[in-house]
């Protein structure tokens, strides 16, 4: 993995560098006084990638490289040390990519690519992650699973993607803890994505495993099949792509990719609009638990976490692994459908990576790199322009999360905060900073 990966970057003006530098400077100040409450939110003192120190450290590393400002890298290194100290004092209880050890290891991997002195620490954390994954009890599919068992955020998909990256960079050998863990996770996701004797998929989530948020019971009173990148099948698809690219699991990942992507294509919305789209989930049929085709349902928002952008990127990755031009056409059509929507139809109004304009900038920058589509380049540039227009000097980090329209929250973190926005800006500024998105999309750029 190289931080200087040859990924096409966008045209930019001084405003992009100005905003990136301003966000980076404010995050560097935060790094010097980490944990202090700012505005309506503070970062918990810990090492979760989603909103903890590692994601902010990662953004400062890439900002320093993109803007040629070594003091930002120094601030990122200081925050990474603070994260390591927090982990030593209060060990991470889980292995998740956005919630646990896999995320910390992924950030340390990028620092190791910048400075080889981190490699010995990376090897130690890789061994620890491998042992933690091996010791994690896993529910077997059959009677329904919580999405957190298999998803990108906390589950097996995110863990596998991190383990696969580590195996490649560290040139792991058979029997090494991290390679053994990657093999176990691959085998688990193959079980999760196979049909049982009743023709149900293992990634069915039954009501007893729903998270405590509104809407789940209404969407799926008898269970549901999640279609979001963050919590559903598309993230599993990308994780299996990462395993295939790392040579883990033999022919199993590619064979399962062919089956799962064909299923996703068949279960797109059936409407007269060009290009594929999907709802947030498919409901399970009462009695059988089988997924019900999404006839006449509204498509999900246009975001990384849910909707065609995240699904389209996962299908592009799978098409590359499989050499499937038809699947690539479907992925391109799904991404183009979002381009063709009026901005109001996309239901995107926050600046962040998860469900905001920074996420769209990252998605379409990568889609342009993969396809060379002028339409995707224009979409990335439009997302960049929108993101820049949201900068507000009055906010502590210049940009504020907006979980609901008009409800602003000042958050410095990776997934929903300023660090993620900074990474998206840096990816548009410099090829040296473009490789950060391997964490976000699970697969190599």
RANORNOR-V212446 format. One record per backbone hydrogen bond with DSSP energy under -0.5 kcal/mol. NH is the residue of the N-H (numbers start at 0). CO is the residue of the C=O. Records with the same first field share a line. If there is no record, write none. Layout:
NH: CO ; CO
This chain:
4: 1
6: 4
9: 427
15: 12
16: 12
17: 13
18: 14
19: 15
20: 16
21: 17
22: 18
23: 19
24: 20
25: 21
26: 22
27: 23
28: 24
29: 25
30: 26
31: 27
32: 28 ; 29
33: 30
35: 32
37: 40
40: 37
45: 43
49: 97
51: 47
52: 45
55: 51
56: 52
57: 53
58: 54
59: 55
60: 56
61: 57
62: 58
63: 59
64: 60
65: 61
66: 62
67: 63
68: 63
71: 68
72: 68
73: 69
74: 70
75: 71
76: 72
77: 73
78: 74
79: 75
80: 76
81: 77
82: 78
83: 79
84: 80
85: 81
86: 82
87: 83
88: 84
89: 85
97: 152
98: 152
99: 95
100: 93
101: 94
102: 95 ; 99
103: 99
104: 100
105: 101
106: 102
107: 103
108: 104
109: 105
110: 106
111: 107
112: 108
113: 109
114: 110
117: 114
118: 115
121: 117
122: 118
123: 119
124: 120
125: 121
126: 122
127: 123
128: 124
129: 125
130: 126
131: 127
132: 128
133: 129
134: 130
135: 131 ; 132
136: 134
142: 139
144: 203
148: 145
149: 146
150: 146
151: 229
152: 229
155: 148
156: 149 ; 150
157: 150
158: 154
159: 155
160: 156
161: 157
162: 158
163: 159
164: 160
165: 161
166: 162
167: 163
168: 164
169: 165
170: 166 ; 167
171: 166
175: 172
179: 175
180: 176
181: 177
182: 178
183: 179
184: 180
185: 181
186: 182
187: 183
188: 184
189: 185
190: 186
191: 187
192: 188
193: 190
195: 199
198: 195
201: 191 ; 193
202: 191
203: 200
204: 223
205: 203
208: 205
209: 206
212: 210
215: 212
218: 214
219: 215
221: 222
222: 219
223: 204
224: 281
225: 223
226: 279
229: 304
231: 227
232: 225
234: 227 ; 231
235: 231
236: 232
237: 233
238: 234
239: 235
240: 236
241: 237
242: 238
243: 239
244: 240
245: 241
246: 243
247: 242
251: 248
254: 250
255: 251
256: 252
257: 253
258: 254
259: 255
260: 256
261: 257
262: 258
263: 259
264: 260
265: 261
266: 262
267: 264
268: 276
269: 293
270: 268
275: 329
281: 224
283: 222
284: 289
287: 285
288: 284
291: 282
294: 292
295: 269
296: 293
299: 277
301: 345
302: 300 ; 305
303: 353
304: 353
309: 302
310: 306
311: 307
312: 308
313: 309
314: 310
315: 311
316: 312
317: 313
318: 314
319: 315
320: 316
321: 317
322: 318
323: 318
324: 322
327: 323
328: 324
329: 325
330: 326
331: 327
332: 328
333: 329
334: 330
335: 331
336: 332
337: 333
338: 334
339: 335
340: 336 ; 337
344: 341
345: 341 ; 342
346: 342 ; 343
347: 342
350: 399
352: 414
353: 414
355: 351
356: 349
357: 350 ; 351
358: 351
359: 355
360: 356
361: 357
362: 358
363: 359
364: 360
365: 361
366: 362
367: 363
368: 364
369: 365
370: 366
371: 367
376: 372
377: 373
378: 374
379: 375
380: 376
381: 377
382: 378
383: 379
384: 380
385: 381
386: 382
387: 383
388: 384
389: 385 ; 386
390: 387
391: 397
394: 391
397: 394
398: 396
400: 408
402: 406
403: 406
406: 403
407: 405
408: 400
410: 408
413: 48
414: 49
415: 49
417: 410
418: 411 ; 412
419: 412
420: 416
421: 417
422: 418
423: 419
424: 420
425: 421
426: 422
427: 423
428: 424
429: 425
432: 429
433: 430
434: 2
435: 432
436: 433
437: 434
438: 435
439: 435
440: 436
441: 437
